[in-house]
Amino acid sequence: MKGIGDWQKMLKTAKEMQEKLQKELTEMRVEGSSGGGMVVVTLDGQKNLISIHLEREVVNKEDVEMLQDLITAAFNDAT
């Protein structure tokens, strides 16, 4: 029966390590940018988008496609 106790202890330790890692990933912040820093995105360690920063110069209603490309590039840079 000693083997079962060791197994349970090992599973408990693994679960605690997994919970710690999940917390660290949630608290982690990673930035990516494009357009020479005109677009900056911030993600957490689970690749959830936290924020987007856009310089005014890249916001042009006549060229929405460029802004979409810059956001995509910044996101990809962060990942």
Distance bins in CASP14 RR format, pairs under 12 A and 6 or more apart:
PFRMAT RR
TARGET T0000
AUTHOR 0000-0000-0000
RMODE 2
METHOD distances of the structure
MODEL  1
1 7 0 0 0 0 0 1 0 0 0 0 0
1 8 0 0 0 0 0 1 0 0 0 0 0
2 8 0 0 0 0 0 1 0 0 0 0 0
2 9 0 0 0 0 0 1 0 0 0 0 0
3 9 0 0 0 0 1 0 0 0 0 0 0
3 10 0 0 0 0 1 0 0 0 0 0 0
3 11 0 0 0 0 0 1 0 0 0 0 0
4 10 0 0 0 0 0 1 0 0 0 0 0
4 11 0 0 0 0 0 1 0 0 0 0 0
5 11 0 0 0 0 1 0 0 0 0 0 0
5 12 0 0 0 0 1 0 0 0 0 0 0
5 13 0 0 0 0 0 1 0 0 0 0 0
6 12 0 0 0 0 0 1 0 0 0 0 0
6 13 0 0 0 0 0 1 0 0 0 0 0
7 13 0 0 0 0 0 1 0 0 0 0 0
7 14 0 0 0 0 0 1 0 0 0 0 0
8 14 0 0 0 0 0 1 0 0 0 0 0
8 15 0 0 0 0 0 1 0 0 0 0 0
9 15 0 0 0 0 0 1 0 0 0 0 0
9 16 0 0 0 0 0 1 0 0 0 0 0
10 16 0 0 0 0 0 1 0 0 0 0 0
10 17 0 0 0 0 0 1 0 0 0 0 0
11 17 0 0 0 0 0 1 0 0 0 0 0
11 18 0 0 0 0 0 1 0 0 0 0 0
12 18 0 0 0 0 0 1 0 0 0 0 0
12 19 0 0 0 0 0 1 0 0 0 0 0
13 19 0 0 0 0 0 1 0 0 0 0 0
13 20 0 0 0 0 0 1 0 0 0 0 0
14 20 0 0 0 0 0 1 0 0 0 0 0
14 21 0 0 0 0 0 1 0 0 0 0 0
15 21 0 0 0 0 0 1 0 0 0 0 0
15 22 0 0 0 0 0 1 0 0 0 0 0
16 22 0 0 0 0 0 1 0 0 0 0 0
16 23 0 0 0 0 0 1 0 0 0 0 0
17 23 0 0 0 0 0 1 0 0 0 0 0
17 24 0 0 0 0 0 1 0 0 0 0 0
18 24 0 0 0 0 0 1 0 0 0 0 0
18 25 0 0 0 0 0 1 0 0 0 0 0
19 25 0 0 0 0 0 1 0 0 0 0 0
19 26 0 0 0 0 0 1 0 0 0 0 0
20 26 0 0 0 0 0 1 0 0 0 0 0
20 27 0 0 0 0 0 1 0 0 0 0 0
21 27 0 0 0 0 0 1 0 0 0 0 0
21 28 0 0 0 0 0 1 0 0 0 0 0
21 45 0 0 0 0 0 1 0 0 0 0 0
21 46 0 0 0 0 0 1 0 0 0 0 0
22 28 0 0 0 0 0 1 0 0 0 0 0
22 44 0 0 0 0 0 1 0 0 0 0 0
22 45 0 0 0 0 1 0 0 0 0 0 0
22 46 0 0 0 0 1 0 0 0 0 0 0
23 44 0 0 0 0 0 1 0 0 0 0 0
23 45 0 0 0 0 0 1 0 0 0 0 0
23 46 0 0 0 0 0 1 0 0 0 0 0
24 44 0 0 0 0 0 1 0 0 0 0 0
24 45 0 0 0 0 1 0 0 0 0 0 0
24 46 0 0 0 0 0 1 0 0 0 0 0
25 43 0 0 0 0 0 1 0 0 0 0 0
25 44 1 0 0 1 0 0 0 0 0 0 0
25 45 1 0 1 0 0 0 0 0 0 0 0
25 46 1 0 1 0 0 0 0 0 0 0 0
25 47 0 0 0 0 1 0 0 0 0 0 0
25 48 0 0 0 0 1 0 0 0 0 0 0
26 43 0 0 0 0 0 1 0 0 0 0 0
26 44 1 0 1 0 0 0 0 0 0 0 0
26 45 1 0 0 1 0 0 0 0 0 0 0
26 46 1 0 0 1 0 0 0 0 0 0 0
26 47 0 0 0 0 0 1 0 0 0 0 0
26 48 0 0 0 0 1 0 0 0 0 0 0
26 50 0 0 0 0 0 1 0 0 0 0 0
27 44 1 0 0 1 0 0 0 0 0 0 0
27 45 0 0 0 0 1 0 0 0 0 0 0
27 46 0 0 0 0 0 1 0 0 0 0 0
27 48 0 0 0 0 0 1 0 0 0 0 0
27 50 0 0 0 0 0 1 0 0 0 0 0
28 42 0 0 0 0 0 1 0 0 0 0 0
28 43 0 0 0 0 1 0 0 0 0 0 0
28 44 1 0 1 0 0 0 0 0 0 0 0
28 45 1 0 1 0 0 0 0 0 0 0 0
28 46 0 0 0 0 1 0 0 0 0 0 0
28 47 0 0 0 0 0 1 0 0 0 0 0
28 48 0 0 0 0 0 1 0 0 0 0 0
28 50 0 0 0 0 0 1 0 0 0 0 0
28 78 0 0 0 0 0 1 0 0 0 0 0
29 40 0 0 0 0 0 1 0 0 0 0 0
29 41 0 0 0 0 0 1 0 0 0 0 0
29 42 1 0 1 0 0 0 0 0 0 0 0
29 43 1 0 0 1 0 0 0 0 0 0 0
29 44 1 0 0 1 0 0 0 0 0 0 0
29 45 1 0 0 1 0 0 0 0 0 0 0
29 46 0 0 0 0 0 1 0 0 0 0 0
29 47 0 0 0 0 0 1 0 0 0 0 0
29 48 0 0 0 0 0 1 0 0 0 0 0
29 49 0 0 0 0 0 1 0 0 0 0 0
29 50 1 0 0 1 0 0 0 0 0 0 0
29 51 0 0 0 0 1 0 0 0 0 0 0
29 78 0 0 0 0 1 0 0 0 0 0 0
30 40 0 0 0 0 0 1 0 0 0 0 0
30 41 0 0 0 0 1 0 0 0 0 0 0
30 42 1 0 0 1 0 0 0 0 0 0 0
30 43 1 0 1 0 0 0 0 0 0 0 0
30 44 1 0 0 1 0 0 0 0 0 0 0
30 45 1 0 0 1 0 0 0 0 0 0 0
30 46 0 0 0 0 0 1 0 0 0 0 0
30 47 0 0 0 0 1 0 0 0 0 0 0
30 48 0 0 0 0 0 1 0 0 0 0 0
30 49 0 0 0 0 0 1 0 0 0 0 0
30 50 0 0 0 0 1 0 0 0 0 0 0
30 51 0 0 0 0 0 1 0 0 0 0 0
30 74 0 0 0 0 0 1 0 0 0 0 0
30 75 0 0 0 0 0 1 0 0 0 0 0
30 76 0 0 0 0 0 1 0 0 0 0 0
30 77 0 0 0 0 1 0 0 0 0 0 0
30 78 1 0 1 0 0 0 0 0 0 0 0
30 79 1 0 0 1 0 0 0 0 0 0 0
31 37 0 0 0 0 1 0 0 0 0 0 0
31 39 0 0 0 0 0 1 0 0 0 0 0
31 40 1 0 1 0 0 0 0 0 0 0 0
31 41 1 0 0 1 0 0 0 0 0 0 0
31 42 1 0 1 0 0 0 0 0 0 0 0
31 43 1 0 0 1 0 0 0 0 0 0 0
31 44 0 0 0 0 0 1 0 0 0 0 0
31 45 0 0 0 0 0 1 0 0 0 0 0
31 49 0 0 0 0 0 1 0 0 0 0 0
31 50 0 0 0 0 1 0 0 0 0 0 0
31 51 0 0 0 0 1 0 0 0 0 0 0
31 52 0 0 0 0 0 1 0 0 0 0 0
31 53 0 0 0 0 1 0 0 0 0 0 0
31 74 0 0 0 0 1 0 0 0 0 0 0
31 75 0 0 0 0 0 1 0 0 0 0 0
31 77 0 0 0 0 1 0 0 0 0 0 0
31 78 1 0 0 1 0 0 0 0 0 0 0
31 79 0 0 0 0 0 1 0 0 0 0 0
32 38 0 0 0 0 0 1 0 0 0 0 0
32 39 0 0 0 0 1 0 0 0 0 0 0
32 40 1 0 0 1 0 0 0 0 0 0 0
32 41 1 0 1 0 0 0 0 0 0 0 0
32 42 1 0 0 1 0 0 0 0 0 0 0
32 43 1 0 0 1 0 0 0 0 0 0 0
32 47 0 0 0 0 0 1 0 0 0 0 0
32 49 0 0 0 0 0 1 0 0 0 0 0
32 50 0 0 0 0 0 1 0 0 0 0 0
32 51 0 0 0 0 0 1 0 0 0 0 0
32 52 0 0 0 0 0 1 0 0 0 0 0
32 53 0 0 0 0 0 1 0 0 0 0 0
32 70 0 0 0 0 0 1 0 0 0 0 0
32 71 0 0 0 0 0 1 0 0 0 0 0
32 72 0 0 0 0 0 1 0 0 0 0 0
32 73 0 0 0 0 1 0 0 0 0 0 0
32 74 1 0 1 0 0 0 0 0 0 0 0
32 75 1 0 0 1 0 0 0 0 0 0 0
32 76 0 0 0 0 1 0 0 0 0 0 0
32 77 1 0 1 0 0 0 0 0 0 0 0
32 78 1 1 0 0 0 0 0 0 0 0 0
32 79 0 0 0 0 1 0 0 0 0 0 0
33 39 1 0 0 1 0 0 0 0 0 0 0
33 40 1 0 1 0 0 0 0 0 0 0 0
33 41 1 0 0 1 0 0 0 0 0 0 0
33 42 0 0 0 0 0 1 0 0 0 0 0
33 52 0 0 0 0 0 1 0 0 0 0 0
33 53 0 0 0 0 1 0 0 0 0 0 0
33 54 0 0 0 0 0 1 0 0 0 0 0
33 55 0 0 0 0 0 1 0 0 0 0 0
33 58 0 0 0 0 0 1 0 0 0 0 0
33 70 0 0 0 0 1 0 0 0 0 0 0
33 71 0 0 0 0 0 1 0 0 0 0 0
33 73 0 0 0 0 1 0 0 0 0 0 0
33 74 1 0 1 0 0 0 0 0 0 0 0
33 75 0 0 0 0 0 1 0 0 0 0 0
33 76 0 0 0 0 0 1 0 0 0 0 0
33 77 1 0 0 1 0 0 0 0 0 0 0
33 78 0 0 0 0 1 0 0 0 0 0 0
34 40 0 0 0 0 1 0 0 0 0 0 0
34 41 0 0 0 0 1 0 0 0 0 0 0
34 52 0 0 0 0 0 1 0 0 0 0 0
34 53 0 0 0 0 0 1 0 0 0 0 0
34 54 0 0 0 0 0 1 0 0 0 0 0
34 55 0 0 0 0 0 1 0 0 0 0 0
34 58 0 0 0 0 1 0 0 0 0 0 0
34 66 0 0 0 0 0 1 0 0 0 0 0
34 67 0 0 0 0 0 1 0 0 0 0 0
34 68 0 0 0 0 0 1 0 0 0 0 0
34 69 0 0 0 0 1 0 0 0 0 0 0
34 70 1 0 1 0 0 0 0 0 0 0 0
34 71 1 0 0 1 0 0 0 0 0 0 0
34 72 0 0 0 0 1 0 0 0 0 0 0
34 73 1 1 0 0 0 0 0 0 0 0 0
34 74 1 0 1 0 0 0 0 0 0 0 0
34 75 0 0 0 0 1 0 0 0 0 0 0
34 76 0 0 0 0 1 0 0 0 0 0 0
34 77 1 0 0 1 0 0 0 0 0 0 0
34 78 0 0 0 0 1 0 0 0 0 0 0
35 41 0 0 0 0 0 1 0 0 0 0 0
35 54 0 0 0 0 0 1 0 0 0 0 0
35 55 0 0 0 0 1 0 0 0 0 0 0
35 57 0 0 0 0 1 0 0 0 0 0 0
35 58 1 0 0 1 0 0 0 0 0 0 0
35 66 0 0 0 0 1 0 0 0 0 0 0
35 67 0 0 0 0 0 1 0 0 0 0 0
35 69 0 0 0 0 1 0 0 0 0 0 0
35 70 1 0 1 0 0 0 0 0 0 0 0
35 71 0 0 0 0 0 1 0 0 0 0 0
35 72 0 0 0 0 0 1 0 0 0 0 0
35 73 1 0 0 1 0 0 0 0 0 0 0
35 74 1 0 0 1 0 0 0 0 0 0 0
35 77 0 0 0 0 0 1 0 0 0 0 0
36 55 0 0 0 0 1 0 0 0 0 0 0
36 57 0 0 0 0 0 1 0 0 0 0 0
36 58 0 0 0 0 1 0 0 0 0 0 0
36 70 0 0 0 0 1 0 0 0 0 0 0
36 73 0 0 0 0 0 1 0 0 0 0 0
36 74 0 0 0 0 1 0 0 0 0 0 0
36 77 0 0 0 0 0 1 0 0 0 0 0
37 53 0 0 0 0 1 0 0 0 0 0 0
37 54 0 0 0 0 1 0 0 0 0 0 0
37 55 1 0 0 1 0 0 0 0 0 0 0
37 57 0 0 0 0 0 1 0 0 0 0 0
37 58 0 0 0 0 1 0 0 0 0 0 0
37 70 0 0 0 0 1 0 0 0 0 0 0
37 73 0 0 0 0 0 1 0 0 0 0 0
37 74 0 0 0 0 1 0 0 0 0 0 0
37 77 0 0 0 0 1 0 0 0 0 0 0
38 52 0 0 0 0 0 1 0 0 0 0 0
38 53 0 0 0 0 1 0 0 0 0 0 0
38 54 1 0 0 1 0 0 0 0 0 0 0
38 55 1 0 1 0 0 0 0 0 0 0 0
38 56 0 0 0 0 1 0 0 0 0 0 0
38 57 1 0 0 1 0 0 0 0 0 0 0
38 58 1 0 1 0 0 0 0 0 0 0 0
38 59 0 0 0 0 1 0 0 0 0 0 0
38 60 0 0 0 0 0 1 0 0 0 0 0
38 66 0 0 0 0 0 1 0 0 0 0 0
38 67 0 0 0 0 1 0 0 0 0 0 0
38 69 0 0 0 0 0 1 0 0 0 0 0
38 70 1 0 0 1 0 0 0 0 0 0 0
38 71 0 0 0 0 0 1 0 0 0 0 0
38 73 0 0 0 0 0 1 0 0 0 0 0
38 74 0 0 0 0 1 0 0 0 0 0 0
39 51 0 0 0 0 0 1 0 0 0 0 0
39 52 1 0 0 1 0 0 0 0 0 0 0
39 53 1 0 0 1 0 0 0 0 0 0 0
39 54 1 0 1 0 0 0 0 0 0 0 0
39 55 1 0 0 1 0 0 0 0 0 0 0
39 56 0 0 0 0 0 1 0 0 0 0 0
39 57 0 0 0 0 0 1 0 0 0 0 0
39 58 1 0 0 1 0 0 0 0 0 0 0
39 59 0 0 0 0 1 0 0 0 0 0 0
39 66 0 0 0 0 0 1 0 0 0 0 0
39 67 1 0 0 1 0 0 0 0 0 0 0
39 68 0 0 0 0 0 1 0 0 0 0 0
39 69 0 0 0 0 1 0 0 0 0 0 0
39 70 1 0 1 0 0 0 0 0 0 0 0
39 71 1 0 1 0 0 0 0 0 0 0 0
39 72 0 0 0 0 1 0 0 0 0 0 0
39 73 1 0 0 1 0 0 0 0 0 0 0
39 74 1 0 1 0 0 0 0 0 0 0 0
39 75 0 0 0 0 1 0 0 0 0 0 0
39 76 0 0 0 0 0 1 0 0 0 0 0
39 77 0 0 0 0 1 0 0 0 0 0 0
39 78 0 0 0 0 0 1 0 0 0 0 0
40 49 0 0 0 0 0 1 0 0 0 0 0
40 50 0 0 0 0 0 1 0 0 0 0 0
40 51 0 0 0 0 1 0 0 0 0 0 0
40 52 1 0 0 1 0 0 0 0 0 0 0
40 53 1 0 1 0 0 0 0 0 0 0 0
40 54 0 0 0 0 1 0 0 0 0 0 0
40 55 0 0 0 0 1 0 0 0 0 0 0
40 58 0 0 0 0 0 1 0 0 0 0 0
40 70 0 0 0 0 0 1 0 0 0 0 0
40 71 0 0 0 0 0 1 0 0 0 0 0
40 73 0 0 0 0 0 1 0 0 0 0 0
40 74 1 0 0 1 0 0 0 0 0 0 0
40 75 0 0 0 0 0 1 0 0 0 0 0
40 77 0 0 0 0 1 0 0 0 0 0 0
40 78 0 0 0 0 1 0 0 0 0 0 0
41 47 0 0 0 0 0 1 0 0 0 0 0
41 48 0 0 0 0 0 1 0 0 0 0 0
41 49 1 0 0 1 0 0 0 0 0 0 0
41 50 0 0 0 0 1 0 0 0 0 0 0
41 51 1 0 0 1 0 0 0 0 0 0 0
41 52 1 0 1 0 0 0 0 0 0 0 0
41 53 1 0 0 1 0 0 0 0 0 0 0
41 54 0 0 0 0 1 0 0 0 0 0 0
41 70 0 0 0 0 1 0 0 0 0 0 0
41 71 1 0 0 1 0 0 0 0 0 0 0
41 72 0 0 0 0 1 0 0 0 0 0 0
41 73 0 0 0 0 1 0 0 0 0 0 0
41 74 1 0 1 0 0 0 0 0 0 0 0
41 75 1 0 1 0 0 0 0 0 0 0 0
41 76 0 0 0 0 1 0 0 0 0 0 0
41 77 1 0 0 1 0 0 0 0 0 0 0
41 78 1 0 1 0 0 0 0 0 0 0 0
41 79 0 0 0 0 1 0 0 0 0 0 0
42 48 0 0 0 0 1 0 0 0 0 0 0
42 49 1 0 0 1 0 0 0 0 0 0 0
42 50 1 0 1 0 0 0 0 0 0 0 0
42 51 1 0 1 0 0 0 0 0 0 0 0
42 52 1 0 0 1 0 0 0 0 0 0 0
42 53 1 0 0 1 0 0 0 0 0 0 0
42 74 0 0 0 0 1 0 0 0 0 0 0
42 75 0 0 0 0 0 1 0 0 0 0 0
42 77 0 0 0 0 0 1 0 0 0 0 0
42 78 1 0 0 1 0 0 0 0 0 0 0
42 79 0 0 0 0 0 1 0 0 0 0 0
43 49 1 0 1 0 0 0 0 0 0 0 0
43 50 1 0 0 1 0 0 0 0 0 0 0
43 51 0 0 0 0 1 0 0 0 0 0 0
43 52 0 0 0 0 0 1 0 0 0 0 0
43 74 0 0 0 0 1 0 0 0 0 0 0
43 75 1 0 0 1 0 0 0 0 0 0 0
43 76 0 0 0 0 0 1 0 0 0 0 0
43 77 0 0 0 0 0 1 0 0 0 0 0
43 78 1 0 1 0 0 0 0 0 0 0 0
43 79 1 0 0 1 0 0 0 0 0 0 0
44 50 1 0 1 0 0 0 0 0 0 0 0
44 51 0 0 0 0 0 1 0 0 0 0 0
44 78 0 0 0 0 0 1 0 0 0 0 0
44 79 0 0 0 0 0 1 0 0 0 0 0
45 78 0 0 0 0 1 0 0 0 0 0 0
45 79 0 0 0 0 1 0 0 0 0 0 0
46 79 0 0 0 0 0 1 0 0 0 0 0
47 75 0 0 0 0 1 0 0 0 0 0 0
47 76 0 0 0 0 0 1 0 0 0 0 0
47 78 0 0 0 0 1 0 0 0 0 0 0
47 79 1 0 1 0 0 0 0 0 0 0 0
48 75 0 0 0 0 0 1 0 0 0 0 0
48 78 0 0 0 0 0 1 0 0 0 0 0
48 79 0 0 0 0 0 1 0 0 0 0 0
49 71 0 0 0 0 1 0 0 0 0 0 0
49 72 0 0 0 0 0 1 0 0 0 0 0
49 74 0 0 0 0 0 1 0 0 0 0 0
49 75 1 0 0 1 0 0 0 0 0 0 0
49 78 0 0 0 0 1 0 0 0 0 0 0
49 79 0 0 0 0 0 1 0 0 0 0 0
50 75 0 0 0 0 0 1 0 0 0 0 0
50 78 0 0 0 0 1 0 0 0 0 0 0
51 71 0 0 0 0 0 1 0 0 0 0 0
51 74 0 0 0 0 0 1 0 0 0 0 0
51 75 0 0 0 0 0 1 0 0 0 0 0
51 78 0 0 0 0 0 1 0 0 0 0 0
52 58 0 0 0 0 0 1 0 0 0 0 0
52 59 0 0 0 0 0 1 0 0 0 0 0
52 67 0 0 0 0 0 1 0 0 0 0 0
52 68 0 0 0 0 0 1 0 0 0 0 0
52 70 0 0 0 0 0 1 0 0 0 0 0
52 71 1 0 0 1 0 0 0 0 0 0 0
52 72 0 0 0 0 0 1 0 0 0 0 0
52 74 1 0 0 1 0 0 0 0 0 0 0
52 75 0 0 0 0 1 0 0 0 0 0 0
52 78 0 0 0 0 0 1 0 0 0 0 0
53 59 0 0 0 0 0 1 0 0 0 0 0
53 70 0 0 0 0 0 1 0 0 0 0 0
53 71 0 0 0 0 0 1 0 0 0 0 0
53 74 0 0 0 0 1 0 0 0 0 0 0
54 60 0 0 0 0 0 1 0 0 0 0 0
54 66 0 0 0 0 0 1 0 0 0 0 0
54 67 1 0 0 1 0 0 0 0 0 0 0
54 68 0 0 0 0 0 1 0 0 0 0 0
54 70 0 0 0 0 1 0 0 0 0 0 0
54 71 0 0 0 0 1 0 0 0 0 0 0
54 74 0 0 0 0 1 0 0 0 0 0 0
55 67 0 0 0 0 0 1 0 0 0 0 0
55 70 0 0 0 0 1 0 0 0 0 0 0
55 74 0 0 0 0 0 1 0 0 0 0 0
56 67 0 0 0 0 0 1 0 0 0 0 0
57 63 0 0 0 0 0 1 0 0 0 0 0
57 66 0 0 0 0 0 1 0 0 0 0 0
57 67 0 0 0 0 0 1 0 0 0 0 0
57 70 0 0 0 0 0 1 0 0 0 0 0
58 64 0 0 0 0 0 1 0 0 0 0 0
58 65 0 0 0 0 0 1 0 0 0 0 0
58 66 1 0 0 1 0 0 0 0 0 0 0
58 67 1 0 1 0 0 0 0 0 0 0 0
58 68 0 0 0 0 0 1 0 0 0 0 0
58 69 0 0 0 0 0 1 0 0 0 0 0
58 70 1 0 0 1 0 0 0 0 0 0 0
58 71 0 0 0 0 1 0 0 0 0 0 0
58 73 0 0 0 0 0 1 0 0 0 0 0
58 74 0 0 0 0 0 1 0 0 0 0 0
59 66 0 0 0 0 0 1 0 0 0 0 0
59 67 1 0 0 1 0 0 0 0 0 0 0
59 68 0 0 0 0 0 1 0 0 0 0 0
59 70 0 0 0 0 0 1 0 0 0 0 0
59 71 0 0 0 0 0 1 0 0 0 0 0
60 66 1 0 0 1 0 0 0 0 0 0 0
60 67 1 0 0 1 0 0 0 0 0 0 0
60 68 0 0 0 0 0 1 0 0 0 0 0
60 70 0 0 0 0 0 1 0 0 0 0 0
61 67 0 0 0 0 1 0 0 0 0 0 0
63 69 0 0 0 0 1 0 0 0 0 0 0
63 70 0 0 0 0 0 1 0 0 0 0 0
64 70 0 0 0 0 0 1 0 0 0 0 0
64 71 0 0 0 0 0 1 0 0 0 0 0
65 71 0 0 0 0 0 1 0 0 0 0 0
65 72 0 0 0 0 0 1 0 0 0 0 0
66 72 0 0 0 0 0 1 0 0 0 0 0
66 73 0 0 0 0 0 1 0 0 0 0 0
67 73 0 0 0 0 0 1 0 0 0 0 0
67 74 0 0 0 0 0 1 0 0 0 0 0
68 74 0 0 0 0 0 1 0 0 0 0 0
68 75 0 0 0 0 0 1 0 0 0 0 0
69 75 0 0 0 0 0 1 0 0 0 0 0
69 76 0 0 0 0 0 1 0 0 0 0 0
70 76 0 0 0 0 0 1 0 0 0 0 0
70 77 0 0 0 0 0 1 0 0 0 0 0
71 77 0 0 0 0 0 1 0 0 0 0 0
71 78 0 0 0 0 0 1 0 0 0 0 0
72 78 0 0 0 0 0 1 0 0 0 0 0
72 79 0 0 0 0 0 1 0 0 0 0 0
73 79 0 0 0 0 0 1 0 0 0 0 0
END
